[in-house]
Amino acid sequence: MDIPPVPALLLLGPPEVRGPGGRVRLSGKGLLLLAYLALEGPQDRETLAALLWPHLPRADARNNLRVTLCGMRRKLPGVLEAGRTRVRAAPLWTDVGAFEEALAKGDLVGATRLWRGPLLDGVRAEPGPLATWLAGVRAAMRPPQREAPAVDPLLGGRLTGRELDRHALLRRLAETPLVTLHGLGGVGKTALARELAASWNRLPAAGEACYTDLSGAAGAGEVLVRVAQALGVPGAQSLQDLGTRRRRQPGLLVLDHLDGVLEAAAVVAALRAALPERTLLVVRRLPLELPGEGRYLLRPLATPPITGHPSWEETLAYPAAALFAERARAVRPGLVPDAAAVAAICAALDGLPLALEAAAAHCAVLTPAALLGQLERPLDLLGWPSRDPTDLAGRLAGTLAAVSPTDQGWLRAIAVLEGGATLEELALLLQEAPGTLLPALERLCAAGLLRCADAEGQSLFALPRLVRALVRADAPGGALSAADTGALLRLLLGRLPACAAALRRGGGEQARATLLRLAPDVRAALSAAREVPRLHDPALRLCRALLGWWLTSGQQAEAQEWLEAFGAPDRLPLAWAAVGWSRGEVQATGQLEALWADPAHPLPDRALAATLLAGEQALPADLRQRWWERAQECGQWGSASESRWPEALATRLHALAAADPAQRRRGLQRAHDLFSEVGDPWGMTLCALEVWGLRGERRTAASLRERVEEARDLGQPWALGLSLHMLGAWWLEQDRPAGAAPLLEPQLAAWQECGWRWGAALALGQAGEVAWRLGQRTLACRLLGLARVLRQAGGAARGSPPLEALDARLSAVPTTLRRATERQAWREALQTPPEACAAQGLRWLRDLQGAEVASRR
């Protein structure tokens, strides 16, 4: 329905006000005021003032109303008429009025086109009479007319979380005479189809909805008998007979459980020809592939995020959590709210309604936290192996059996991946051309056995957790076979070295995101390859390719574990010694000396060994100088960017060993330029930090803010984290910690995006210093404790003065603690796992922001 060219008010969905000059922006109060007048008619000023500002004194509320009305009359001339005591809205077009008119006429198409979402979607009113009114109007405006949902004997209870799917499916049926509702077994297709049939029957001009359960029907004859009974034409001998004797009126025919019917597409095509006035809704696992067929993939319920600390109310806003809580309270009325556990359960069960209900039934004897501990092998808890095709495991197995054996083979091969993969990565894994794989991926996505999501600027394909568990149920202990491990290593070797090289060249965020996404698959492949001797060589090549990434992202322990597992001390001595050197191990110095002295090793390896020794702060200055000269003698670095990285590293380390500050500054600037040529953000960041640590550099707040803006424009998180840290340090130098407080959260987020634990340690250390100076000593102990954990786990960036100063500060913390609460906070923070430190630090930084605001007041 077209909107007339007069002032119009759109309230269904995100609100929008259109005037003669186009869209008009109103404040939240102004929008609520206009909506209230348009829906409820003229009102007294006193009533409106008390409605919009219930907590203000009467005079203040009236004054606010007067100011709001003046602003609205300027933006919408002629729409509001405000007298001394009464306010009214001039006649204007609203989608609410048009929607109610369409429903009264039985115009399903018009009503569904007008419905864009709940009334005033996204608008909130403060607690009071206006919020009560808004909730009541929203409840009344649910198209078509809302009724008690049908009860599914398999899903039980009322339908939860499917309002948007119901409206979207109604809209699709209004546009297409044949629609197939398809998806994974247990996702709730039958429940939604019954709810839809019940809703259809409430629409006067839509005709009758007939629901037909075809469970167990195997051929066209059985389908004919059941459809004839549903349409009130018993005894029909054929489809032609049914078409002749039927009542010729529009309506909806639901054909549920059509999966077992042979030649289902031909049967539906014949029904469509015999009943041309009927709209057909077919419910099955896969589409029919008929011409003109509309498809609606029913996805699992939306699940709450498992990161952060959302409240119980925020968690219940997600349909999966609401369904689980509702079913759990049915068996355990005194269920204790546990937002984190419920969110994790919903994620573990993929938001699949039948899985959530089966798990919630166990809440009669288990708390959500205890139930979560039993979901490491979810199929065991949910009835696998199963002989019943109607329970969850049986339905999942039925969906898997519905696709072809070839597609099942693809699915089993993809199941070796723990996370998602792009089309190109799947082509590497399966050794097939992308064009060959794409039709199979589309079929698997249509069955709900595979999900496609947008991430990293591309499409990622991933198996739902329950489907992956089902496909890999026959693997002993879930371990990868030798063939699967070889395929996974082939994918990783074909993908990750290029990502690591791109990262070394400053290649940006997509390479880093790919490395982080495939990290679980790297661990799985290396763990399985340890038991297969013939896979040691490709595993070692993968380790060598990822060595730089591991060292710069604070994963030295992981690098050492895998290098040792595949014999790196003998086969990759330089890599082994470099890891030990980065971890500060004493024996690494001897290993590097032996490597340099052995002429059998390649010259670049010997040059890098001498370079590392030239930067070893534990050695005397004259010995470091000799190693520097040896590194230069055997370096022969050349001009290629890849070969200049040892030169950049050597220049930096030699500059740090210089006693003269001016010489150190010149050397660090030269190293920074070399790292920039190579494109190594890690080296550039360290050099910038070390120059910052030198005394005598002139700095102003304006120049540092300019650096921050340049970093934001650059789009590199390492540059942003560094510039924010420098600006925060300047504020601390001026003894103004309140100026540094707002910079801490974005700084930590930037370092976290880089994946550099030592950067996160710098941010948390600075946060601890800010909290200490603001008088929040307990909070400061917590933040400094997290920094200590990350420094011990990171172990990177040796020889950097700012990090050495941080290490000295952290070492001195225990001697400065005077209160028991401070010592307890310090000890508790030290127990935090390294991978959780950044997230925990972000939560505590919000507490620090509140303390800083309170101090200013």
N, C-alpha and C positions, 0 to 999 in steps of 0.2 A: 504494500500500500504506500503510495507516494505521500510525502509530507507537504501540505499546502504551503504556499509562499507567504506565510504570516508568522509572527513569533511562535516558536514551537518549543515544547518542553518534553524531552525524552528521559523517562524515569526508569524504564525497564532495562537493567544492565547498568553499565557505567553512565552516570547522569550527564546530560548535555543540554545546554540552553542555546537556541539559535534565534538570533534577531535578524532584522533586515540587512545588517551589515555582515552577517556571518556568525560564527561561534562566539558566545559571550562567556567570559570567565567570572564566576561568582565565588565568594568565600564560602566556607562550609556552612556557616550560620545563614548566609544569604540564600544558599541553595535549599537548605532545609525549610527556610521561611517560605520561599516560592512554592516548593512542593506541597507544603502544608496548606497554603491558601488555595492552590489549584485543586487539591483533592478534597478538602474539607469546607471550602467556601469562605465567605467573609468572617472576620474575627475581631474581637475587641483588642485594643492595644494592650490592656492589662493582661489579657489572656496570653497574647503572644510573648510579652516580656517575661511573664512567669514561666512559660513553656521553654523558651530558648535559654534563659539565664536563671534557672531555679535557685542557684546558690548565692546570687547577688542580692543586695538590698533593693527594695522596690524602685527607688529613684535611679540607682545605677543601671538597673535592668531597662527601665524606660529610656534612659539616655542612650544606651547601646542600641536599642531598637530604633530610635530616631536616626542615629548615625548610619545604621545598616540600611534603612529605607532610603535615605538620601543617596547613598552610593548606588543602590539598585535602580533608583529612578534615573540617575545619570546614564547608567549602562543600558537600561531597558526603558526608554521613554514611552509612556502611554500604557505600559503593562500593569503598573501598580497604581491604585487609587487609594491614597491615605488621607482620611479625614482626622478630625480632632480625637475621635474615639474609636473609629472603625477603620479597618484596612481590608481591601479586597483586591483580587487579581482580575484584570480584564479578561474577557473570553480569549483563550488561546488554545491552540491544538496541543494535545498531550497523547503520547502513545498509550498511556493507561486507558484513556477513554476509548481510543480506537480498538484496543485489544478487547475490552469488555464488549464492545459493539460486535466485533467479529465472533466472539464466543456466543453471544445471544443469537446471532444468525446461523450458528453452526458452521461458520467459515473456518475450517481447521487450517487450511493453507494460510489464510490471512493472519490467523492468531499465531501460528508458529513462526511466521516471518517477522512479526512484531516483537516476539519474545527474544531479547538479547541477554537475559540473565535476571537474577533476583532484583527486586525493586531497590533503587538507589544502591546498587552494588558498589562496595568499597567505601561507602559513607558511614561514619559512626557518629552517634550522638552521646553526649555525656549522660551518665546515669540520672534518671529522672523521668518526668512524664513524657518528654519528647522521645526518649529511647523506648518507652513502653508503647507509644503510638507507632513508632517505626517498626518495631517487632511485630505488632499486630497486623499492620498493613502488608508487611512482607509475607506473613503467613497466609494472608487471604489472596495474594496475587501469585498463584502458582499455576500456570497453564499446563494442560487444560485443568478443569476443576479437580482438585486433589481429593482422593478417597482412600479408604483403608487399603493398603496394598494386599495383594494376594499372598498367601502363605505357601511357600515351597516345602513339601514334605522332606526334601533332601537337604535344603538349606535351613529350613526352620525359621520361625520368627518373622518379623517384618523386614521388608527390603530396606537396606541401609546404604547410602552413598551413591545411589544411581539416578538422582534427579536429572543431572545434566545429560546422562546417556539416554534417559527416557525422552527428554525433550528433543535431543538430536535425532533419535530414531523416529519419533513422530514426524519431525520435519522431513526426514528422508522418505518416509512412507507417503507423505503428502506430495512428493515430487516424482516418485518412482513406483510403478505398480508391482514390482517384484524386488524385494530386498532380502538378502541373506545375512542373518545375524550369526557370525562365526567367531571362534576363539578357542582358547585352551580349555580342556575339561576342568570343571570346578570353578570357572570364573563367574558363573551365575547367569548363563544365557537363558535357561528355563525360567528362573525367577523373574527376570526382566521381561520375557515374552508374556508371561501370565499377567504381570503388572500392566503391561502395555494393552493387553486385551481388555482388562477391566477398565482402564482409563478410556479406551476407545468407545466402550459401551455407554459412557456418560455423555458423549457428544451427540446431540440430537440429529444433525444432518450427516453424520459420518457413516451411518448404517450399523449393522450388527457385526460384532467380532465373534468369531468361532475359533475356539482353541482345540487342536487335534493332537493328541499324544500318539506318536507313531512308534513308540518303543516296541521292539520285537517284530515289527512289520518287515517282511523281507522282499515283497514284490508289489507290483502295481495293483494286483487284486486286493490285497489287504489294505493298501492305501485307499482304494476306492471305497471299500466298505466303511472304513472309519470316517472318511471325509463326508460320505453320504449321511451317516448318522449325525455328524456334527452340524450339517446343513439342514437337517430335518427332512431328508429325502431317503428314507430307508427302502431297501430293496432295489436300488438302482443297479442295473445289470452291466452297464458300461459307462465310460465317460460321456459318450454321446447321449445316453439315456439320462445321465445326471444333468448334462447341459440343457436337455429339453424340459425336465421336470422341475428344475430349480426355480426359486423365487428370484426374479430379475430385479435385484436391488443392490446398491453398493454396500460394501462392508469389508471387513478384514478377515482373512483366513490364515491362521497360524498353524504351520506344519512343524511340529517339534520332534526332535530326535529322528531326523531323516537320515542319519549316518548309516544305518544298517540296511537301507533300501537299495536293492540292485538297480542300476541305471537310474539313479535319483534325478539326474538332469532331464532325462526324457520324460519321466513321470511328471515333474513339475511343469515342463513345457506343455504337456498335454492338458494338465489342469488349468494352466493359464489360458489355453485356447478354449477350453470348455466353459470357463467362468471368467469372461473378459471384464465384467464389471467389478470383480473382486480384487482387492489389493492383497498380495500374497507376502507373508513373512515366513521365511524358511529358517529354521534353527538347526544348525549342524556345525561340525568342527571346521570344515573347509568350505570355501565358496563353490558354487555349482559350475562356474565358467560358462554361463549362458549369455547370449547377446542381450543387451539392455538390462542386465542384472545390476542392482545396486548392492553395495557391500557395506557392512558395518562391523568392524573388528571391535569386539568388547574386550577392553584391556582390564587388568587387575585394578583394584582400588588404589588410590594415591596413598603413599606411606609418608609418615613424618620423617624429617631428617634425623640422623643418629648422631650428629655433631652438635655442640653447644649444649645449653641447659634450658630447653623450652619448658614452660609451665605445663601442668596437667591440662588446663583449659586449651592452651595452644596445641597440645598434642591431639586432643580430641577433635580439633577442627579438621583433621584429616580423616577421610572416610574409613580407611583401614583400621585406624586406632579406635574410632567410634564403634565400629562393628565388633572388634575384639572386646572392648570394655563392656559393651552391652551384653554379649553372650557370656562373658566371664562373670558378670554380676548376676546373671540369671541362675548360675550354679553356686555362686558365692556372694551373697548380697553385701557382705562386709568387706569387699575387695579394697585393699589399701592402694591408693593411687601411686603409681611408679612410672613416671613419664619416660625415663630413659630405658627401662626394661621393655615397656610396651612398644616403644619406637623400634628397638632392636628386634623384637619378635616380629613385628610387621615387615621389617626389611628382610629378615631371614626367611619369611614365608612368602615373599614377593607380593604381598597385598592380595593374595588369592583368597576369595571369600570362604570357600569350603575348607581350606587349610587353616584359616584364622578361627573358624568355628570349631574345627576338630581340636585345635590346640587349646582354645578357650575352655573346652569341656574338662581339661585336666586341671583347671584352676580350682576345681572342687577340693583338690588335695595339695596343689602346688601354688606358691606365690608366683607372680610374673617373673621375678628374678630367678627363682628356682627353675621355672619352666624354660627360661632362656638357656640355662646351663644344660638342658637336655636336648637342645636343638642343633648340636654339632652334626648329628646325623638325623635330619628331620624326618626322613621317610620311615625310620624305625619307630618314631613316636606316632606317626600318622598312619600306621597300618601296612607297612611294606614288609615282605611281599604279600600281595593281595589276590584273592580269588573272587572278590566281589566287584563287578564292573561299575557299581554305583558309588563306591566310596572313593576317596581322593586318589589313592594310588592307582585304583582301577581306571579312573577317568583319565589320569595322566598317561597311563599305559595305552589306553584306547586312542588318545590323541596321537601318540607316537606311532601306533599301528596304522593310523589313517593315512599317513604319508607313504610314499613309495619306498621300497627298500633302498634305492639309490639315495634318496633324500635322507633316509635314516643313517646311511653310511656317512654322508656329509656331516650330519649332526653329531655323530659319535666322534668324528675327527675334530670338529670344532670344540668339543667338550673338554679337550685338554687345556684350553685357555681358561684361566681363572677370571680374567676381566674381558673387556670388549676388544675388538680388532676391526681395523678398516678392511675394505674390500681388497686392497692391494696386499695387506698382511695375510688375509685368508688365502689369497692366491699363492703366496709364498708357502704357507703351511700345507696346502692341499695339492700344490704343484699343478694347478689348473689355471687357464686363462680367466681373467675377471669376467669376460663376456659369457663364458660357460657357467660360471658360478651364479651369476646374478639371478636367472630364473629360479634356481633352487632356493636361493636365499629369500626371494619373494614368496615362494610357496611356504617355506618354514615360518616366515613372519606372519603370513595369513592364518596359519594354524596356531599362532601364539607360542610356538616352540622356540622362537628366536625373536629377540627384540632389536629394534633399530632406533638409536638415539643420536641426536646431534651433539657433538662435543669436539673440542679442539678444531672447530671450523670444518669438520667432516663427519661422515656417518660412521657410527661404531655399531657393530653387531655383537650381541652378547646373549648367552643362554640365561633364562631365569634360574635361580639357585635350585629350585625343586626339580626342574627339568634336567639340569646338569647332574644333580644327585641321582635321578632316575636312570639317565643314560650311562652313568659310571657306576651303577649299583653292582655290576658284576666284577669290577676291578677290586682285587684283594687289598683291603685297607685303603682304597682310594688311590693307590700308587700308580704312577705312570708306567706303562710297558716300555720296553726298549724301543719299539717302533715309534710309539707316541713321543718319547723323549727325543729321538732323532729328528722327528718332524718339527718339534718345538724348537730345538736348537737351530734347525735350518731357518726357521722364521726369525729367531732372535739374531742370528748372525747376518741375515739378509737385511735386517731393519735397524738394529741398534748401533752398529759401528758408524753408520752415516749420521745418526742422531748425535752420537758423542762427538763426532768431528764437527757437525754443525754448531754444537754448543761451544766447542773450542774456538770456532770462528765467530762467536757472538751470534749464532744462528737464531737465538730467540726462544720464545716461549713454547712453540709447538714441539720442538725437539725435547725440551725439558719435560713437557707434559707427557710425551710418548714414553720417555724413560721412566717416569713415575708410574704410568699406567701399566707398563709391562714388568715392573719390578717384581710383583708376586710370581709371574711366569718365569722370570729369571731364576728366582730361588727354587721354584719347583723343578725346573729343568736341570739345574746344577745338582740339586739334591738327588734326583733320580740318576743322573749321569755318573755320580760317584760309584754306583754299584755296577756299572757297565764299562769294563776296561776299554772297549773299542770306541767309546764316546768321550774318552778323556781328552783327546786332541781337540775336537771341536769345542768342548767345554773350556779348555785352557785358552783357546783363541777368543772365546767370548769374554773370559776374565780379563785378558789383555786389552781388549777393546773397551771394556768398561772401567779400567783401572783409574783413568783420570777422573771420571765421573764419581767414582766411589771416594777418591781422596778429597776432591773439592767439595763434596756434599757431606763430609763428616761420617763416612761409612768405612773407616779404616778397619774396624773389627770384622766387618763382613768381607772386605777384600782379603784380609789375612786368612780368614777361615777357608774361603774357596781356593785361594792360591795354594795354601798348604794341602788341601784335599787332593789337588791334581798335580802335586809334585813340583810346584813353582820354585822352591829353593834350588833345585838342580836344573830345571828347564827354563825358568824365567828369573834368573838371579837378580837382575836389575829391578824388576817389578817387586820382587820379594823384599829387597833391601830398601827400596823407596817407601814401601808401606811401613816397614819397621822404623825408618827414619822419621816419617810423618807422625808416628805414634810416640816418638821420643825414646825408643829402645836403645840401650847402650850398645848391644851387639851389632846394631845396624852400621855403626861407624866402621867396625872391623870388616864387615861384609862389603861395604863400599870400597874400602882400601884394597881388599883382595881382588875385587872385580876390576878396579882400575889397573892393578899391577899385572893382570893376566892378559897378555897380548892376543889370546885366542878369542876374546870377546870383541864384538864390533866396535869400531871407533866411536860412533855416536853414543853407545852405552857407556864406554869409558869416560867420554866427555861429560855425560850427565852425572856419573858417579863423582867425578872430581868437582862438578858444580855443586852438588849437594854437600860435599865435604867443605867446600869453600864457605858455605853458609852455616856450618855447625858452630853454634855459639859456645859450645863446651870446649872447643879447641883453642889453643893460644892464638893470638893475633898473627904472629909471624907464620905459623903453620897454615892458618886460613889463607894468608896471602900466597903461600907456595901452591896450595891447591888451586887457587884462582889462576895463577900463572899456568899450571898444568892444564886446567880446563881450556884456557885460551890456546895453548899449544896444540892440543889434540882435538880441538873443537871442529874447525873447518865447517862452520855452520852454513855458509853460503847465503843466498838471497831468497830462497823459497820460504814462504810463510811458515810451513810446517817445521822446517829445519831451524827456524829462528826462535822457536820457543825455548830451547835450552839456553840460547844466548840471553833471552829476556830474563829467564830465571837466574842465570849466573850474574847478570848485571844487578838485579835486585839484591841478591844475597851478598854480593861484594859491597854494594852501597851500604847495607846495614852494618857491615863490619867496619866501615870507615869511622875514624875517631873525629874527624873534622865535620861539624854540622853542615857547612857549605858544600863539602865534597859529597856528603851523604844525600843532601837535597838534589844536587845535580845528577847523582847516580840513580836516584829513585825516579826522577823525571825522565831520564833516559830509558829506564826499565819500563815505566808506564807507556812511553811511546812505542817500545818494542812489543809489549803486550797488546797494545792497540793495533799494531800492524798485524799481529797474529790473530787478533780478534778474541783474546781470552779475557772475559769479564772478571774472572776470579783474580788474575794477576793485576789487572787494572785497579780493582777495588782495593787490594792489599797495598799497592803502591800509593794510592791516594790516601789511604788511612795512615800510612807511615809518614808521608809528607805532612799530613795533618798533625801528627804527633811531635813534629819538630818544633822547637821554640823559635820565635822570631817572625813567624808568618803573620802578616797583618790580615785581620778578618773583621768584617762588619756584619751586622744582621741583614742589611740590604743585599750584600753580595752573596750571603749564604741562602737567603730566600730565593735569589735569582738562580742559584744552583738547583734548588728544589724544583722550581718551575721548569728548568731545562731538563731535569731528569724525568719529570712527568711527561713532557713533550717527547722525550726520547722513547718512552714506553718500556724501558728496561728496569725490572724491579731491583737489580743490584745497585744501579745508579741512584734510584729513589731511596733505597734503604741507607746508602752511604751518605747522601746529602742531608737526609733527615737526622741521621746520627750526628753529623757535624754541626747542624743548627742547634740540636738539643745540647750538645757539649758546650757550644758558645753561651747558651742561656745559663748553664751551670757555672761557667767561668764568671759570669756576671752576678752569680749568687741570686738568680731569679728562677728557681725550679718551676714556678707556676707557668713560665713561658715554655718550658720543655715538655710539660705534661701532655698537651694535646698532640704532640708529635710522636708519642711513643707507640700508640696503637697502629697507625699507618706504617711506622718504621718496622715494627715486628711483623706485620702482615707482608711487607715487601721482602724481608729476609726469608720468611717462611715460604713465599712463592719461589724464591731462588733455590730453596732446599739446602741452604748453608747453615749448619747448626752454629758455627762460630759467629755468624752474623746475628742469628737470633740471640746468642749469648750476649753479644754487645748490646742489643736493644734491651734485654731484660736486666743486664747490669746497670745500664743507664736509668731504667725505670726504678730499680732498687735505690739508686742514689737520689732520685727525685723524691721517692716516697720517704726516704730517711730524712731529707731536709724539710719535708712538709710535716714532719712529726709522726708519720704513720710507720712506726718502727716495726710493728709486727708484719704489716704488709710488705715492708721493705725486705725483711728476712725471707719471706716467701719468694719474692721475685729474685733476690740474690741466690737463693737456693736452687731455683730453676736454672739460672745462669751457670751455676757451678756444675750441675748435671750435664748441661749442653757442652760446656767446655771440656769436661772429661770424656764425653762421648764423641765430640767433634774432633779434637786433636789436630786441627788444621791450622794453617797460617802461622807457622813458627817464625819467630824473629820479628813480629809486628809489635812496635811499641804500645799502641793502644790496647792490644790484646794482652801484652805482658803486664800493663798497668791494671787491666781488669783481673788478671790472674792474681796479682799482688793484693788487690782489694778483696777478692773472694777468699784468699788464704787468711786474711786478717779478720774476717767477719766473726768467727767463733770467739775471738778474744774481746770483741766489743759488745757481746750480748750480756745484758745485765738482768733482764727479767726472765722468769720461767716461760712466759708466753712467747717471748722472742726465740728462746732456745727450742721450744716445741715447734714453732712455725718453721724454723730452719731445718730441723730434723725431718719434719713431714715433707717439706719440699724436696729434700734430698732423696726421698723414696719414690718420686715421680718417674715413670719410665721416660727415656729421652724422646720417644716419638710422641708423647702426650704433653711435653713441656710447653710447646708454643701455644697450643690450644688453651691449656690451663693459664698460661701467662696472659693471653688476651682477655680471659674472664676476670682475672685479678686486676688488669689494667683498667677495666671499667669501674672497679671499686676505687682505684686511684683517681680516676676522673671525677668521681663523686666527692672524694675528699678534697680535691683541688678546688672544685666549685664552692664547697662549704668554706674553705679557707678564705676565698675571695670575699664571700659574704660577711 
